[in-house]
């Protein structure tokens, strides 16, 4: 599943305000990834899925696998926290 497909799936399942927020976070994640030389695609996906509560949405198996692969980016999250503090 690519990013655009994820966006479509999320849009059909989230409130409009939550969806717009998630897309905005994805765009911010891309900006930070480019600035700090981390994987832009993973950052975009992590930003899009960052607030996705796994208990309120039945995730497809491919989305669940992707979330499991992308979101445990502890080092990336720490690096981004450092990025915000350094700005």
Secondary structure, 3 states (H helix, E strand, C coil): CCHHHHHHHHHHHCCHHHHHHHHHHHHHHHHHHHHCCCCHHHHHHHHHHCCCCCCCCCCCHHHHHHHHHHCCCHHHHHHHHHHHHHC
